[in-house]
Amino acid sequence: MYHSLRLSTIAWMKEWGVPISLCLGSFAMLWSAHPPRQTPELAYIFLLPILIWFYFRPTLSKVLVCSLFIGWIYQIAMVGWMRHVSLGGMCAATFLLSCYNAIWFLFARVWLKHFTSSNLPIRFLIIIGLSCLWVAIEWLRTLFTLGFPWCPLSVTQWERPVLLQTASFAGAWTISFFLVFFNLCIGSYLHHLFIRRRLAKGFVSRSFCPELYLGLLLLALMVYPYFSKRETLHNKDKKTLRVGICQPYLLNKWEEGSVTKHKQILRKQTEFLSIIQPDLILWPEASTPYPINLDRLWVEDLAKKTGVPILVGSVVREEDASYNAMVYVDPIEGMNPEWYAKQVLVPFGEYVPWPFHWVPGLEKMVGPVGNFSSGDRTLLYDLPIREENSISFVRAGLMVCYEDIFPAIPRKAVRMGAEVLFVSTNDAWFKEEGCAEQHAAHSVLRAVENNIPVIRCGNAGWSGWIDEYGFIQDVLLDQHNRVYFEGAAVIEVKLPSKERIPKTGTLGDKFAYFCTLLFVGISLYLQFGRKLSVSKES
């Protein structure tokens, strides 16, 4: 009996234990490469364990099961902080993200069975095609009602600006493309090292692996823009925008007993910052206890008392509609009648999307304000900068909550003339488990893509600013170097000259479109064109 149990255990390990271990290895490295962890270099090799498994040609059903459920565990580990708002929503969202990932692994399994026995052109096409597919899947996640493009592969490099500069003309998709391409090239080199060169006939084919050099060449092309920009990295001839950041760490804002306390915190921080005379004071998303247009006097009096304009993250309520908004309050004129309303709402967090609103009980998943209405336009504010003998203005684009994870929103603001981007957010919902760092990483990508600084104000953190090259120039930290705390500070934001800001922004999603079309073309060739060429030869 013991012998049969031992045999069945060995059989199970061969059947499922090794595949699960290799899948876990890949996803564990990918998890470790993302913020707030500090090992982004693992993104260069995270696919290797799964590629090794695919070499032994597992069945598609086994690949589907492992990629779906190990991928689901990975997504829960990544965004498990969502459970603090909705456990059911977290489970559903993470499984949906796992389904996206599973598409790539299925195609990789099918294509890589041809990889090991193909010549260099076919191997190169497969590497290109799988890299394009990864980009296409990340782009698809930005679409549709339930689109959630959180933490694309490019986010792993948020603290490595040397690698980010290609995003300034082709978007952050290029970084994801490169990382998958490099993984596959390293995988091909290992296959050459241990398998192909033993079967090769000539000295050159035994000693030379072109894929390795292609991967290194693409790495050189990725870092080249950084070195070409070195002369402008430390350009001191820039205007300075002094911004006071309020990080009040407000919890349970809509509870009746918290109103007075939260107003006092905002007053205290704003009055403290006004002593340093910033050009502007920024409050986080939904910071006022009540809709600002229904409770505006105390904010207007505060702006008048301090003499500093305040850019307020707040709810605005008009008739039966509520908006998650950013509102400019001038010390003299009071609340600006034009305000920016969040355009992309959080499904099941701020509204119940169609057709789910027919399901009884789902309304309870929406926050205490109830269903929000979405904004329908991009709004820019002209913010004053006080200089020695004059006042100049800078045009600011606005984003609320997680809008900075969608590349199209800041891109449109830049095309309308924005010279700086503001992100007002409330990550306190999600406690202190990495959400703030993951969210801030997207702002780094948006800064490089649009060649302008991004200023962030979080309720609990991450607050600070990122320059147009993706360098984190300042971040609010407590005495323990943590971003999660109640505090305030003035940051000095160096603004690039208007000549440096592209008139039309980046190529936008065109690189993602190109990758999608190229993947389709390579798929058709591998499915039909290759068979035709083989049949003609025979």
C-alpha positions in Angstrom: 0.0 0.0 0.0 2.9 2.4 0.9 4.6 1.5 -2.4 1.4 2.3 -4.4 0.9 5.5 -2.5 4.5 6.5 -3.2 4.0 5.7 -6.9 0.8 7.7 -7.1 2.5 10.7 -5.4 5.4 10.5 -7.9 2.9 10.2 -10.8 0.9 13.2 -9.5 4.1 15.3 -9.1 5.1 14.5 -12.7 1.6 15.2 -13.9 0.8 18.4 -11.9 3.4 19.1 -9.3 6.1 20.2 -11.8 3.8 22.3 -14.0 2.3 24.0 -10.9 5.8 24.7 -9.5 7.1 26.2 -12.8 3.9 28.3 -13.2 4.3 29.5 -9.6 7.9 30.3 -10.3 7.1 32.6 -13.3 4.2 34.4 -11.5 6.2 34.7 -8.3 9.0 36.5 -10.3 6.5 38.7 -12.0 4.9 39.6 -8.6 8.3 40.4 -7.2 9.1 42.7 -10.1 6.1 44.9 -9.5 5.9 47.7 -6.9 6.1 47.9 -4.0 8.7 45.2 -4.3 12.3 46.3 -5.2 13.3 43.7 -7.8 12.3 45.0 -11.2 15.1 43.1 -13.0 13.1 39.9 -12.5 10.8 41.1 -15.3 13.7 40.3 -17.7 13.5 36.6 -16.9 10.1 35.9 -15.4 8.9 33.8 -18.4 11.8 31.3 -18.3 10.2 28.7 -15.9 7.0 28.5 -18.0 9.0 28.4 -21.3 10.9 25.4 -19.8 7.6 23.7 -19.1 6.3 24.4 -22.6 9.4 22.7 -24.1 7.9 19.4 -22.8 4.7 20.1 -24.7 2.0 19.9 -22.0 -1.6 19.6 -23.2 -3.6 22.8 -23.9 -6.1 21.9 -21.2 -3.3 21.6 -18.6 -1.9 25.0 -19.7 -5.3 26.6 -19.5 -6.0 25.2 -16.0 -2.5 26.2 -14.6 -2.4 29.7 -16.3 -6.0 30.5 -15.2 -5.8 29.4 -11.5 -2.1 30.1 -10.8 -2.7 33.4 -12.6 -5.7 34.1 -10.4 -3.6 33.5 -7.3 -1.0 36.0 -8.7 -3.7 38.6 -9.4 -5.1 38.2 -5.9 -1.6 38.7 -4.5 -1.2 41.8 -6.7 -4.5 43.6 -5.9 -5.7 41.8 -2.8 -6.1 45.2 -1.2 -9.3 45.6 -3.2 -10.9 43.3 -0.7 -11.2 46.2 1.8 -13.8 47.7 -0.5 -15.4 44.5 -1.9 -14.3 40.9 -1.5 -16.7 39.8 -4.3 -15.5 42.5 -6.6 -11.9 41.7 -5.9 -12.4 38.0 -6.7 -14.3 38.8 -10.0 -11.8 41.4 -11.2 -8.8 39.2 -10.5 -10.3 36.2 -12.3 -11.1 38.5 -15.3 -7.5 39.6 -15.4 -6.3 36.0 -15.2 -8.4 35.2 -18.2 -6.6 37.9 -20.2 -3.2 36.4 -19.2 -4.3 32.9 -20.1 -4.8 33.9 -23.8 -1.1 34.6 -24.0 0.0 31.4 -22.4 -2.3 29.3 -24.8 -0.8 31.0 -27.9 2.7 30.6 -26.5 2.2 26.9 -25.9 0.9 26.3 -29.5 3.6 28.4 -31.2 6.6 27.2 -29.1 6.0 23.6 -30.2 7.1 24.8 -33.7 9.9 27.0 -32.2 12.3 24.2 -31.3 12.4 22.7 -34.7 12.2 25.8 -36.9 14.8 27.9 -38.6 15.8 31.4 -37.5 13.2 33.4 -39.5 10.4 31.4 -38.0 11.8 31.6 -34.5 12.2 35.3 -34.9 8.5 35.6 -36.2 7.3 33.7 -33.1 9.3 35.9 -30.7 7.9 39.1 -32.4 4.4 37.7 -32.5 4.2 36.7 -28.8 5.7 40.1 -27.8 3.0 41.8 -29.9 0.3 39.6 -28.4 1.3 40.7 -24.9 1.0 44.4 -25.9 -2.4 43.7 -27.6 -3.8 42.1 -24.5 -2.6 45.0 -22.3 -4.2 47.4 -24.8 -7.5 45.5 -24.7 -7.6 45.9 -21.0 -8.0 49.6 -21.4 -11.2 49.1 -23.4 -14.8 48.1 -22.5 -16.8 48.9 -19.5 -14.9 46.5 -17.3 -11.5 47.4 -18.6 -8.9 47.5 -15.8 -5.4 48.2 -17.2 -3.8 48.0 -13.7 -0.1 47.2 -13.5 0.9 46.4 -17.1 4.3 44.8 -17.5 5.9 48.2 -18.1 5.0 49.4 -14.6 7.7 47.0 -13.2 10.3 49.5 -14.4 8.8 52.6 -12.8 12.0 53.3 -10.9 14.3 52.7 -13.9 14.0 55.8 -16.0 16.9 54.7 -18.2 14.6 52.1 -19.8 11.5 54.3 -20.0 12.4 57.0 -22.5 11.0 55.2 -25.6 7.5 55.8 -24.0 7.9 59.5 -24.9 7.2 58.8 -28.6 5.6 55.4 -28.7 3.9 55.0 -25.3 4.6 52.6 -22.4 3.6 49.7 -24.6 7.2 49.7 -26.0 8.5 48.7 -22.5 6.1 45.8 -22.2 7.1 44.7 -25.7 10.8 44.8 -24.9 10.5 42.8 -21.7 8.6 40.0 -23.3 10.9 40.0 -26.3 14.0 39.9 -24.1 12.5 37.0 -22.0 11.9 35.0 -25.2 15.4 35.8 -26.6 17.0 34.5 -23.3 14.7 31.5 -23.5 15.9 30.8 -27.1 19.5 31.2 -26.0 19.1 28.6 -23.3 17.5 26.3 -25.8 20.4 26.9 -28.1 22.9 26.3 -25.3 21.5 23.0 -24.1 19.7 21.5 -27.2 20.2 23.2 -30.6 24.0 23.5 -30.7 24.3 19.7 -30.1 22.3 19.1 -33.3 23.9 21.9 -35.3 26.4 20.9 -38.1 28.5 24.0 -38.7 30.8 25.8 -36.3 28.9 29.1 -36.7 25.5 27.6 -36.0 26.9 25.8 -32.9 28.6 28.9 -31.5 26.3 31.7 -32.5 22.7 32.4 -31.2 21.3 35.3 -33.2 18.3 35.7 -30.8 20.6 36.6 -27.9 22.2 39.4 -29.9 18.8 40.6 -31.1 17.7 40.9 -27.5 20.8 42.8 -26.5 20.4 45.0 -29.5 16.9 45.9 -28.6 18.1 46.6 -25.0 20.6 49.1 -26.4 17.9 50.7 -28.5 15.7 51.0 -25.4 18.3 52.8 -23.4 19.7 55.0 -26.2 17.1 57.8 -25.9 18.0 58.3 -22.2 21.7 59.0 -23.1 20.7 61.2 -26.0 18.6 63.4 -23.6 21.4 63.8 -20.9 22.1 67.4 -21.9 18.5 68.4 -21.0 18.1 66.3 -17.9 19.6 68.9 -15.6 18.5 72.0 -17.4 18.1 74.6 -14.7 16.5 77.3 -16.9 12.9 76.3 -16.0 10.0 78.0 -14.3 9.1 76.7 -10.9 5.6 76.0 -9.7 5.4 75.8 -5.9 2.6 73.4 -4.8 1.4 72.8 -1.3 0.4 69.1 -0.9 -2.2 68.2 1.7 -2.1 64.6 2.7 -4.8 64.5 5.4 -5.3 60.7 5.8 -9.0 61.0 6.2 -11.0 57.8 7.0 -14.7 57.3 7.0 -15.3 60.8 5.7 -19.0 60.5 5.4 -19.6 59.4 9.0 -21.4 62.2 10.9 -19.0 62.4 13.8 -16.0 62.8 11.5 -17.0 66.0 9.7 -15.7 68.5 12.2 -12.4 66.6 12.7 -11.7 66.3 9.0 -12.4 70.0 8.3 -10.0 70.8 11.1 -7.3 68.7 9.6 -7.7 70.3 6.2 -7.7 73.8 7.7 -4.6 73.1 9.8 -2.6 71.7 6.9 -3.7 74.5 4.5 -2.9 77.3 7.0 0.5 75.7 7.7 1.3 75.5 4.0 0.2 79.1 3.3 3.0 80.3 5.6 5.5 79.0 3.0 3.6 80.9 0.3 3.1 78.3 -2.4 1.4 79.2 -5.8 -1.3 76.6 -5.2 -2.5 74.2 -2.5 -3.8 70.8 -3.6 -6.3 68.6 -1.7 -6.8 64.9 -2.5 -9.9 63.3 -4.1 -13.2 63.7 -2.3 -11.6 65.4 0.6 -14.5 67.6 1.7 -17.1 65.9 3.9 -20.0 67.3 1.9 -20.4 68.2 -1.8 -18.4 71.4 -2.1 -21.1 73.3 -4.0 -23.4 72.7 -1.1 -20.9 73.5 1.6 -18.5 76.0 -0.1 -18.2 78.9 2.4 -15.7 77.3 4.7 -13.4 76.4 1.7 -13.8 79.9 0.2 -13.1 81.6 3.5 -10.0 79.4 4.0 -8.6 80.4 0.5 -9.4 84.0 1.3 -7.7 83.9 4.7 -4.5 82.2 3.3 -4.4 84.2 0.1 -3.6 81.0 -1.8 -5.8 79.3 -4.4 -6.9 75.7 -3.5 -7.4 72.9 -6.0 -10.0 70.8 -4.2 -10.8 67.1 -4.8 -14.5 67.0 -3.9 -17.9 65.7 -4.8 -20.2 68.1 -6.7 -23.9 67.5 -6.6 -26.3 69.0 -9.1 -30.0 68.0 -9.0 -30.0 64.2 -9.0 -26.5 63.8 -10.2 -23.2 63.5 -8.2 -19.8 64.0 -9.7 -16.3 63.1 -8.5 -14.7 66.4 -9.3 -11.7 68.7 -9.0 -12.7 72.3 -8.2 -10.5 75.5 -8.3 -11.2 77.9 -5.4 -9.7 81.4 -5.9 -8.9 83.6 -2.9 -10.8 86.5 -4.4 -13.5 85.1 -6.7 -14.2 81.9 -4.7 -15.3 78.6 -6.3 -14.8 78.5 -10.0 -18.1 77.7 -11.8 -16.2 75.4 -14.2 -15.0 72.2 -12.6 -13.6 68.9 -13.9 -15.7 65.8 -13.4 -14.1 62.4 -13.5 -14.6 60.8 -16.9 -13.8 57.1 -16.2 -15.7 55.8 -13.1 -14.8 52.7 -11.1 -17.3 49.9 -12.0 -19.1 48.7 -8.9 -17.2 51.3 -6.9 -18.8 54.4 -8.2 -21.6 53.0 -10.4 -23.1 49.7 -11.5 -22.4 49.3 -15.2 -24.9 48.1 -17.8 -26.3 45.4 -17.8 -25.5 44.6 -14.2 -27.8 47.3 -12.8 -30.6 44.8 -13.4 -29.1 42.4 -10.8 -30.8 42.9 -7.4 -28.5 43.9 -4.6 -25.5 45.2 -6.6 -26.4 48.8 -5.8 -25.1 48.0 -2.3 -21.6 47.6 -3.7 -21.4 51.3 -4.6 -19.9 53.8 -2.1 -21.8 55.9 0.4 -22.4 58.8 -2.1 -24.3 56.5 -4.4 -24.0 56.2 -8.2 -21.8 58.9 -9.7 -22.3 60.5 -13.1 -19.3 60.6 -15.4 -17.9 63.8 -16.9 -17.8 64.3 -20.6 -15.0 66.7 -21.2 -11.3 67.5 -20.5 -10.8 70.7 -18.6 -7.6 72.7 -18.2 -7.0 75.4 -15.5 -4.6 78.3 -15.9 -2.7 78.4 -12.6 -0.8 81.5 -11.5 2.9 81.4 -10.8 4.2 84.2 -8.6 7.6 85.4 -9.9 9.7 88.3 -8.6 8.1 91.1 -10.4 5.2 89.5 -12.3 2.7 86.7 -12.5 2.8 84.0 -15.2 0.4 81.1 -15.8 0.8 77.4 -16.4 -1.9 75.2 -18.0 -2.8 72.2 -15.9 -4.6 69.0 -16.9 -6.6 67.2 -14.2 -7.2 63.5 -13.4 -9.2 62.0 -10.5 -8.6 58.7 -8.8 -7.3 56.0 -11.2 -7.7 58.0 -14.4 -3.9 58.1 -14.9 -3.9 54.3 -15.6 -5.7 55.1 -18.9 -3.1 56.7 -21.3 -5.7 58.4 -23.5 -7.0 60.8 -20.7 -3.7 62.6 -20.0 -2.8 62.5 -23.7 -5.9 64.4 -24.6 -5.1 67.1 -22.0 -1.6 67.5 -23.4 -2.9 67.9 -26.9 -5.2 70.7 -25.6 -2.1 72.5 -24.2 -1.5 71.1 -20.7 2.0 71.8 -19.4 1.6 69.9 -16.1 -0.7 67.1 -15.0 -2.4 66.8 -11.5 -3.6 63.5 -10.1 -5.9 63.8 -7.1 -6.6 60.4 -5.5 -7.9 58.6 -2.4 -6.0 55.3 -2.0 -6.9 55.2 1.8 -9.8 52.8 0.9 -7.2 50.1 0.3 -5.2 50.4 3.5 -1.4 50.1 3.3 -0.7 47.1 1.2 1.0 48.5 -1.9 -1.9 50.1 -3.8 -0.3 53.6 -3.4 3.0 52.6 -4.9 1.4 50.6 -7.8 -0.8 53.6 -8.6 2.1 56.0 -8.5 4.0 53.9 -10.9 1.4 54.6 -13.6 1.9 58.3 -13.1 5.6 57.8 -13.9 4.7 56.2 -17.3 2.2 59.1 -18.0 4.9 61.7 -17.3 7.4 60.1 -19.7 4.7 59.5 -22.4 3.6 63.1 -22.4 6.9 64.8 -21.7 5.5 66.9 -18.8 5.6 66.6 -15.0 3.0 64.8 -13.0 2.0 66.0 -9.5 0.2 63.6 -7.3 -1.8 64.2 -4.1 -3.0 61.1 -2.2 -5.3 61.1 0.8 -3.0 58.6 2.6 -0.1 58.6 0.1 1.7 58.5 -2.5 2.1 62.3 -2.8 4.9 64.0 -4.7 6.0 64.8 -8.3 7.6 63.1 -11.2 9.5 65.0 -13.9 9.1 64.6 -17.6 11.8 62.0 -17.8 10.2 59.7 -15.2 12.5 60.6 -12.3 10.7 60.8 -8.9 11.9 64.3 -7.8 10.0 64.5 -4.5 7.7 62.4 -2.4 6.2 63.0 1.0 7.7 60.6 3.5 7.4 60.3 7.3 10.3 59.8 9.7 10.3 56.1 8.9 10.5 56.7 5.1 6.9 55.5 4.7 4.4 57.2 2.3 1.4 56.4 4.5 0.9 59.1 7.0 -0.9 62.4 7.8 1.3 65.3 6.7 1.8 68.3 4.4 4.7 69.8 2.4 5.5 72.3 -0.4 7.1 70.9 -3.4 8.9 72.9 -6.1 8.0 71.6 -9.6 10.3 72.5 -12.4 8.3 73.0 -15.6 9.8 72.2 -19.0 9.6 74.9 -21.7 6.6 74.9 -24.0 8.9 74.1 -26.9 9.8 70.7 -25.4 6.2 69.6 -25.0 5.0 67.8 -28.2 2.1 69.5 -29.9 0.3 66.2 -30.5 1.5 64.1 -27.6 2.9 60.6 -28.3 2.0 58.2 -31.0 -0.8 57.3 -28.5 -2.2 53.8 -29.1 -0.7 53.5 -32.6 2.1 51.1 -31.4 -0.6 48.9 -29.7 -2.6 49.0 -33.0 0.5 48.0 -34.9 1.3 45.2 -32.5 -2.3 43.8 -32.8 -2.2 43.9 -36.6 1.3 42.4 -36.7 0.2 39.6 -34.4 -2.8 38.8 -36.6 -0.5 38.8 -39.7 2.0 36.5 -38.1 -0.8 34.2 -36.8 -2.2 33.9 -40.4 1.3 33.2 -41.8 2.1 30.5 -39.2 -1.3 28.9 -39.7 -1.6 29.0 -43.5 1.5 30.5 -45.2 4.0 28.1 -43.6 1.9 25.1 -44.6 1.8 26.3 -48.1 5.5 26.7 -48.3 6.1 23.3 -46.8 3.7 21.7 -49.3 5.4 23.4 -52.3 8.8 22.1 -51.2 7.5 18.6 -50.9 
